[in-house]
Amino acid sequence: MRFKIDKTDGNARATTIETAHSTIQTPVFMPVGTVGSVKSLDAKDMLDLGAQIILGNTYHLYLRPDDKVIKHFGGLHGFTKFPNSFLTDSGGFQAFSLSDISKADEKGIMFKSHIDGSKHYFTPQKVLDIQYNFNSDIMMILDDLIALPATKERVALSIQRTTQWAKEAIEYHMSQKEKGIGVDQNIFAIIQGGTDKEARKISATQLCSLEDYDGYAIGGLSVGEANQEMYDTVEWTTQFMPKDKPRYLMGVGTPEDLVENVERGVDMFDCVMPTRNARNGTLFTSFGKINIKAAKFKLDNNPIDPECTCYTCKNYTRGYLTHLFRAKELTYFRLASLHNLHYYLNLMKQMREAILNEKFADFKKEFYAKRNKKMI
């Protein structure tokens, strides 16, 4: 991986990341392709949207179709035909979200498949072996994610496990590279610590001292804490992260979350929100969110967002989208997802341009001003 800071504006950063499969300009939003597909869209759609990198889920892809099947087809790139970069997570979040069928110990995470109930055990080495088969460009290590609020004792245990697993993971990765395995793949560690400042400092300091990591992520946020707590935690944590490596905030979030955390020095984001909300009828626009199932849109000739240049807005009306949603027509999922992802990816482009021109403060002011205006 090559990493270059192109410009800074305050703490906001515009950077360039080069992997074996694509050049990624940040700030960047990674659409979520949980099982090897961004729901209702294909590789051509993602290329037309200008996606430079998408996220795949190790837990789900390991269970179905199986990492060995994906390797047979040439990794995720050959399997999905998406030629640009993939980031794959470690499965730690799924162990957290499926906590009723999983259990962590000092060596890893035991869980039952949500598909057939079969038992599996993820260790730091195991999740890397799976991701080697995926041939993903960026591999996340196994971490111990916890719900908030949590006791100090549980936060401390999370940090201890995450650091130990990070040490095991980087040692294993470096040994595998010597064997010719994963030489073009990059590895990121995940900082934990809840919203406790001292805990975040400890976790960040421990992990960032492991200098062979290619980048660092902030995990364990957007799991129940207030938005301002998240922003404060990110602002506090980034000061302990290297300036010369990518910074990734996992699982975040709303358009407002993206703007606020880019301002605080984050480069990379992912979230299911744009596609999940699209399927449920919530569409993002420059003036805020709209609920397309509302009766007031039934005879509306306007596009979803008059300022948007996506395929959906250039060709279809709110009235048509309202009809498709109410009729439960599958075409709605595609058109709505195209729009929401275009909005997110374009928002990142706008922020990058603002940083390059040292006008991020002006961009942020205008971003919020539009949300206070009445919808057209």
Summary of the structure (lengths in Angstrom):
residues: 376
radius of gyration: 20.5
end to end distance: 44.1
largest distance: 63.5
contacts: 1328
relative contact order: 0.13
helix: 45%
strand: 19%
